[in-house]
Amino acid sequence: MIYATTPLTPAAREAVALTWGVTGSAERLHGGEESAAHRLGGHVIRVGPAGREPAEPEWCHAVARHAAATLPEALAPLPTPDGTTVITVEGRPISCWPYVEGSWPDSDVPAHRVAGARLLARLHRSLAGCRQGPRPVPAFQESGLYGDPPHDAAGLDDPQLDRWLAGFHARHRLRHPLHGDFYTGNTLARDGTIVAVLDWDESFVGAPEAELAAAALEWGDDLTGPSKEFVDAYHEEGGTASRLDEESLVQLVRHKLRREYAYFHKAARSGVEHDQDDLDYHHARVELFHRLRP
């Protein structure tokens, strides 16, 4: 996986000190495909991609703040003196977050997988009452979700999947804000307990079933498909998504896999050079997309 290498520049450090009063030596934290996270003492400074308008992360941060009001694991950004959560320095959006000690949970460990599912269920219940206006820019995961053929994934063209997605969303009307990228790398665990969910950049308003299916894939086996154990634990915890039959689960997973395909090629077009491990993983996920076809 390719992670952002964006530095915390002197200009950014000065702006952070003036805005939030946060100073000290910086440590680049692991992870972040588009936004780079730097620890300064008890805070984390997130530096977003160049050219991203602040309205987009502000919208996502509002979702995080709503969740944090009722869910202890949800991390929310610190406000600026004027009540916003984003400043722009050298064309990049910058935000400040509390630092939480922990490491990524292991989806191969059943207890971690179940804990992740239960956390997602509680997160969905928390967000069910969040009333957000339209996202300023559609999230990457939304392309093709409602049956419109995604133009950035022509190599996985599948009219039958497009028709199925359109029909599914016509039948399933519940919509509320979602995290948008609920996988182990956006959570932190300590002493066997998941203590934080972070990185809300891909939040959007959608059907909770779509996020449940995507998360069941991410917390399952990378190459064999979604975890039924994850789905069962989610429903036991009382998540907002309706129960999915086998076809619905795999078709929503296939949407997720098609978005991964599009992101891989987007990264390649931007100049990212994938190594052999990246290529092997990409080809395996494409094979899974075809293998799961109902």
C-alpha positions in Angstrom: 0.0 0.0 0.0 1.3 3.5 -0.9 1.1 6.1 1.8 1.3 9.9 1.5 4.7 11.4 2.2 3.5 15.0 2.7 5.8 16.7 5.2 4.8 19.1 8.0 6.4 22.2 6.7 7.7 25.1 8.7 4.8 27.2 7.4 2.3 24.5 8.5 4.0 24.2 12.0 3.8 28.0 12.5 0.1 28.0 11.5 -0.7 25.1 13.8 1.0 26.9 16.7 -0.9 30.1 16.1 -4.3 28.3 15.6 -4.3 25.6 18.2 -1.2 26.4 20.3 0.3 23.0 19.5 4.1 22.8 19.2 6.9 20.4 19.7 8.9 17.8 17.7 6.9 16.1 14.9 6.7 12.3 14.4 5.2 11.0 11.1 2.6 8.4 11.9 2.1 5.2 9.9 -0.7 5.1 7.3 -2.6 7.7 5.3 -3.0 7.2 1.5 -4.0 10.8 0.8 -3.6 12.7 4.1 -0.4 12.5 6.2 -0.7 12.4 10.0 2.1 13.9 12.2 2.1 13.6 16.0 3.0 16.6 18.0 2.9 15.6 21.7 -0.7 14.9 22.6 -2.1 16.0 19.2 -2.1 14.7 15.6 -1.9 17.2 12.7 -3.4 15.9 9.5 -2.2 17.4 6.3 -4.5 16.8 3.3 -4.0 16.7 -0.4 -3.0 19.9 -2.3 -6.0 21.7 -3.8 -8.7 20.1 -1.6 -11.1 22.9 -0.6 -11.8 23.1 3.2 -15.6 22.7 2.7 -15.0 19.0 2.0 -13.1 18.1 5.2 -15.3 20.5 7.2 -18.3 18.4 6.1 -16.6 15.2 7.1 -15.5 16.6 10.4 -19.1 17.5 11.2 -20.0 13.8 10.9 -17.1 12.9 13.3 -18.1 15.5 15.8 -21.7 14.2 15.8 -20.4 10.6 16.4 -18.0 11.8 19.1 -20.8 13.3 21.1 -22.2 9.9 22.0 -19.5 7.4 21.0 -16.3 7.4 23.1 -14.2 5.7 20.4 -15.0 8.4 17.8 -12.3 11.0 17.4 -13.3 14.5 16.5 -11.1 17.4 15.4 -10.3 20.3 17.6 -12.0 23.6 16.6 -10.2 26.7 15.6 -10.8 30.0 17.4 -13.5 30.8 14.9 -15.3 27.5 15.3 -14.2 25.8 12.1 -12.0 22.7 12.1 -9.7 23.3 9.0 -7.1 25.9 8.1 -5.4 26.0 4.7 -1.6 26.4 4.5 0.3 26.2 1.2 -2.9 25.0 -0.6 -3.4 22.1 1.8 -6.2 21.6 4.4 -4.8 21.0 7.9 -6.7 19.9 11.0 -5.8 19.0 14.6 -6.9 15.9 16.4 -6.3 14.3 19.8 -3.6 11.7 19.9 -4.7 8.2 21.1 -2.1 5.5 21.9 -2.8 2.2 20.2 -2.1 0.0 17.2 -4.1 -1.4 14.3 -6.3 -4.4 15.3 -5.7 -7.7 13.5 -8.7 -8.8 11.5 -7.3 -12.3 11.5 -8.0 -12.4 15.3 -11.7 -13.4 15.8 -12.0 -11.2 18.9 -10.7 -8.1 17.0 -13.1 -8.9 14.1 -16.1 -9.1 16.4 -15.1 -6.0 18.3 -14.8 -4.1 15.0 -18.3 -5.2 13.9 -19.8 -4.2 17.2 -18.1 -0.8 17.0 -19.5 -0.3 13.5 -23.0 -1.1 14.8 -22.7 1.4 17.6 -21.3 4.0 15.2 -24.2 3.5 12.8 -26.7 4.0 15.7 -24.9 7.1 16.7 -25.0 8.6 13.1 -28.6 7.6 12.4 -29.7 10.9 13.9 -27.1 13.0 12.2 -28.7 15.4 9.7 -26.2 16.6 7.1 -26.8 18.5 3.9 -25.2 17.3 0.7 -21.5 16.5 0.7 -19.7 19.3 -1.1 -17.9 16.8 -3.3 -19.1 13.2 -3.7 -17.1 10.6 -1.9 -15.0 8.3 -4.0 -17.0 5.3 -2.9 -20.3 6.8 -4.2 -19.4 6.6 -7.9 -21.5 3.8 -9.3 -23.2 3.0 -6.0 -26.6 3.8 -7.3 -26.4 2.1 -10.6 -24.7 4.7 -12.7 -21.8 2.9 -14.6 -18.6 4.3 -13.1 -16.5 5.7 -15.9 -13.3 5.3 -14.0 -13.7 1.5 -13.8 -14.4 0.6 -17.4 -12.2 -2.5 -17.0 -14.8 -4.0 -14.7 -17.8 -3.0 -16.6 -20.8 -5.0 -15.3 -24.3 -3.8 -16.4 -25.9 -6.6 -14.4 -24.3 -5.2 -11.2 -25.3 -1.7 -12.2 -28.9 -2.7 -12.5 -28.8 -4.7 -9.3 -27.4 -1.7 -7.4 -30.1 0.6 -8.7 -32.8 -1.8 -7.7 -31.3 -2.4 -4.2 -31.2 1.3 -3.4 -34.7 1.7 -4.7 -35.8 -0.9 -2.2 -33.6 0.2 0.7 -34.4 3.8 1.5 -32.6 4.3 4.9 -29.8 6.8 4.5 -27.6 8.4 7.1 -24.0 9.5 7.4 -21.4 6.7 7.2 -17.7 6.6 8.1 -16.9 5.7 4.5 -13.7 3.7 5.1 -14.2 1.5 8.1 -11.2 -0.9 8.0 -8.6 -1.9 10.6 -6.2 0.9 9.5 -8.7 3.5 10.6 -9.1 2.1 14.1 -6.8 1.7 17.0 -6.7 -1.0 19.6 -5.0 -1.2 23.0 -4.9 -4.2 25.3 -7.3 -6.1 23.0 -9.9 -3.3 23.0 -10.7 -1.0 20.1 -10.3 2.5 21.5 -10.5 4.8 18.5 -12.0 5.2 15.1 -10.4 7.9 13.0 -9.9 9.3 9.5 -13.3 10.5 8.4 -12.2 11.9 5.0 -14.4 9.5 3.1 -17.6 10.0 5.0 -20.8 10.3 3.0 -24.6 9.9 3.4 -25.6 6.4 2.2 -27.3 3.1 3.0 -25.7 1.5 6.0 -25.9 -1.9 4.2 -23.2 -0.6 1.8 -20.8 0.2 4.6 -21.6 -3.1 6.4 -20.7 -5.1 3.3 -17.5 -3.1 2.6 -16.4 -3.5 6.2 -17.2 -7.2 6.2 -14.8 -7.5 3.3 -12.1 -5.4 4.9 -12.3 -7.3 8.3 -12.6 -10.7 6.6 -10.0 -12.6 4.5 -8.5 -10.3 1.8 -8.7 -12.9 -0.9 -11.8 -15.0 -0.1 -14.5 -12.5 0.6 -16.6 -10.9 3.4 -16.7 -12.2 6.9 -20.0 -13.7 7.9 -18.8 -13.5 11.5 -18.4 -9.8 11.2 -22.0 -9.4 9.7 -23.5 -11.5 12.5 -21.7 -9.6 15.3 -22.9 -6.3 13.7 -26.5 -7.4 13.8 -26.2 -8.8 17.3 -25.0 -5.3 18.4 -28.1 -3.7 16.8 -26.6 -1.8 13.8 -29.0 0.1 11.5 -28.4 -1.9 8.4 -31.0 -4.5 7.4 -30.0 -8.1 7.2 -28.6 -9.0 3.8 -29.2 -12.2 1.8 -26.1 -13.8 0.2 -26.7 -12.0 -3.2 -27.0 -8.6 -1.6 -23.9 -9.0 0.5 -21.7 -10.1 -2.4 -23.0 -7.5 -4.8 -22.3 -4.7 -2.4 -18.9 -6.2 -1.8 -18.3 -6.2 -5.6 -19.1 -2.5 -5.7 -16.4 -2.0 -3.1 -13.9 -4.1 -5.1 -14.7 -2.1 -8.2 -14.0 1.1 -6.4 -10.6 -0.4 -5.3 -9.9 -1.1 -8.9 -10.7 2.5 -9.8 -8.5 3.8 -7.0 -5.5 1.6 -8.1 -5.7 3.1 -11.6 -6.2 6.6 -10.3 -3.0 6.2 -8.2 -1.1 4.9 -11.2 -2.2 7.8 -13.4 -1.0 10.2 -10.7 2.5 8.7 -10.9 2.4 6.1 -8.1 4.7 3.1 -8.9 3.2 0.0 -7.6 5.6 -2.8 -6.5 5.1 -6.5 -7.2 3.2 -7.0 -3.9 0.8 -4.2 -4.9 0.3 -5.7 -8.3 -0.3 -9.2 -7.0 -2.9 -7.9 -4.5 -4.6 -5.9 -7.2 -4.9 -8.8 -9.5 -6.2 -11.0 -6.7 -8.9 -8.5 -5.8 -10.0 -8.3 -9.5 -10.2 -12.0 -9.6 -12.3 -11.9 -6.4 -14.7 -9.4 -8.1 -15.3 -11.9 -10.9 -15.4 -15.0 -8.6 -18.1 -13.5 -6.4 -20.5 -12.7 -9.2 -23.9 -14.3 -8.4 
